[in-house]
Amino acid sequence: MSLGHVIRKVKLEDRDAILAVLTSAFERDSEALLVENLWAEHAIQFERLAEVGGVVIGYCAFSRVTCKPALSGLLLGLGPIAVAPEHQRQGVGAALIKEGLKLCRENSARLIAVLGDPGYYAAFGFEPASKKRMSWAGFDAGDAFRVITTDGDDLDGVKPDDIRTIHYHAAFDAVS
């Protein structure tokens, strides 16, 4: 665990530091541009940052997603999540995700989707979306596309042959 890191709400004055963390963590600017676009569209539902000694070292966002056939309630997608390279593999990303998932639960999120390493995200309770008869609109990501749903939720009972397709905000389409 990264010693002394604090997870807190994002402030307007944190934005430049967040963009720098995103660019350094991904070694490109696509995710930073994505977050700028999400901010411009007011599409982020929850976001948190991690800092050490007042320096931003990590960031996590949850934005609204939609699905077809429609599903009511608060539906969110996790991402991007980034930790500055020198602070990776110290529990910062996990702490950001746990805090974000806590916010999702407190705000009655019905569905949380993520695209990422199946082994890593399984530890947080994400399961393959296919188990819930869901897929990602982007491409067939197999078990890398994962979801958390409310316990016991029948998800408005889709027909046995129907599969719900999850759509992230349009700003994600620009990230390759």
C-alpha positions in Angstrom: 0.0 0.0 0.0 1.3 3.4 -0.9 2.2 5.0 2.4 0.3 8.2 3.2 -2.0 8.4 0.2 -5.3 10.2 0.6 -8.4 9.6 -1.5 -10.6 12.6 -2.0 -13.1 14.5 -4.2 -11.7 16.2 -7.3 -11.6 20.0 -7.3 -11.5 22.2 -10.3 -7.9 23.2 -9.6 -6.8 19.5 -9.7 -7.6 19.1 -13.4 -4.2 19.8 -14.8 -2.5 17.4 -12.4 -5.1 14.7 -13.2 -4.4 15.1 -16.9 -0.7 14.8 -16.2 -1.2 11.5 -14.3 -3.4 10.1 -17.1 -0.8 11.0 -19.7 2.1 9.5 -17.7 0.2 6.4 -16.7 -1.0 5.5 -20.2 2.1 7.0 -22.0 -0.2 8.8 -24.4 -2.7 11.6 -24.2 -5.9 9.7 -25.4 -7.2 9.1 -21.9 -6.5 12.7 -20.8 -8.4 13.9 -23.9 -11.2 11.5 -23.0 -11.5 13.0 -19.5 -11.4 16.5 -20.8 -14.3 15.7 -23.1 -16.2 14.0 -20.3 -15.7 17.1 -18.1 -16.9 19.3 -21.0 -20.0 17.2 -21.4 -20.6 17.0 -17.6 -20.7 13.2 -18.1 -18.8 12.1 -15.1 -21.0 11.0 -12.2 -18.3 10.4 -9.6 -14.6 10.9 -9.7 -11.9 10.6 -7.0 -8.2 11.2 -6.9 -5.3 9.9 -4.8 -2.6 12.2 -3.5 0.5 12.0 -1.4 1.7 15.2 0.3 -0.6 17.3 -1.8 0.6 15.8 -5.1 -1.9 14.0 -7.3 -0.8 10.4 -8.0 -4.0 8.7 -9.1 -7.4 9.2 -10.6 -10.6 7.2 -11.1 -13.9 8.2 -12.9 -17.4 6.7 -13.2 -19.6 8.0 -16.0 -23.1 7.1 -17.1 -23.7 4.3 -19.5 -26.8 3.3 -21.3 -28.0 -0.1 -22.6 -30.4 -1.5 -25.1 -32.9 -2.9 -24.4 -33.2 -0.2 -21.8 -32.5 -0.7 -18.1 -33.8 1.8 -15.5 -31.8 3.3 -12.7 -28.2 4.6 -12.3 -25.9 2.7 -14.8 -22.2 3.6 -14.7 -19.0 2.7 -16.3 -15.7 2.7 -14.5 -12.8 4.3 -16.3 -10.4 5.6 -16.9 -8.4 4.8 -13.8 -4.8 5.8 -13.7 -1.9 5.8 -11.2 1.4 7.6 -11.8 4.0 5.1 -12.8 6.2 5.5 -9.8 3.2 4.8 -7.5 1.8 1.7 -9.4 1.5 -1.7 -7.7 1.2 -0.1 -4.3 -2.6 -0.4 -3.8 -3.5 3.1 -5.0 -5.6 2.0 -7.9 -7.4 -0.6 -5.7 -8.1 2.1 -3.1 -9.6 4.4 -5.8 -11.8 1.6 -7.1 -13.0 0.6 -3.7 -13.9 4.2 -2.8 -15.6 4.6 -6.2 -17.6 1.4 -5.8 -18.6 2.6 -2.3 -20.0 5.8 -3.8 -21.8 3.8 -6.5 -23.5 1.6 -3.8 -24.4 4.7 -1.6 -26.1 6.2 -4.7 -28.0 3.1 -5.6 -26.1 2.3 -8.8 -27.9 -0.6 -10.5 -25.1 -1.5 -12.8 -21.3 -0.8 -13.0 -19.4 -1.9 -16.1 -15.7 -2.0 -16.7 -13.4 -3.1 -19.5 -10.1 -4.5 -18.2 -8.1 -7.4 -16.8 -10.6 -10.1 -15.7 -8.4 -11.3 -12.9 -7.9 -7.9 -11.4 -11.5 -6.7 -11.6 -12.9 -10.0 -10.3 -11.3 -9.2 -6.9 -13.7 -6.2 -6.7 -16.8 -8.3 -7.5 -17.0 -7.7 -11.3 -18.2 -10.7 -13.2 -18.2 -11.4 -16.9 -21.0 -9.3 -18.5 -22.0 -12.4 -20.5 -23.2 -14.0 -17.3 -25.8 -11.3 -17.1 -26.6 -11.5 -20.8 -24.8 -8.3 -21.6 -22.2 -7.2 -24.1 -20.2 -4.1 -24.8 -21.2 -2.1 -27.9 -17.5 -1.4 -28.7 -16.4 -4.9 -29.7 -16.5 -8.5 -28.3 -14.2 -8.2 -25.4 -15.0 -11.6 -23.9 -14.5 -11.8 -20.2 -12.6 -8.5 -20.1 -16.0 -6.7 -20.2 -17.3 -7.1 -16.7 -20.2 -5.8 -14.6 -21.4 -5.6 -11.1 -25.2 -5.6 -10.6 -27.4 -5.2 -7.5 -27.8 -8.4 -5.7 -30.9 -10.3 -6.7 -31.7 -7.9 -9.5 -33.4 -9.7 -12.4 -32.4 -6.7 -14.6 -36.0 -6.2 -15.7 -36.2 -9.7 -17.1 -34.8 -9.6 -20.6 -36.1 -12.3 -22.9 -34.0 -15.5 -22.8 -32.7 -14.8 -26.3 -32.0 -11.1 -25.8 -28.7 -9.7 -24.9 -28.4 -6.1 -23.5 -25.7 -4.0 -25.2 -23.9 -1.5 -23.0 -23.0 1.9 -24.5 -20.4 4.2 -22.9 -20.6 7.9 -23.4 -19.7 9.0 -27.0 -16.5 10.5 -25.8 -15.1 7.0 -25.3 -15.4 6.4 -29.1 -12.3 8.6 -29.7 -10.0 6.5 -27.4 -8.3 3.7 -29.3 
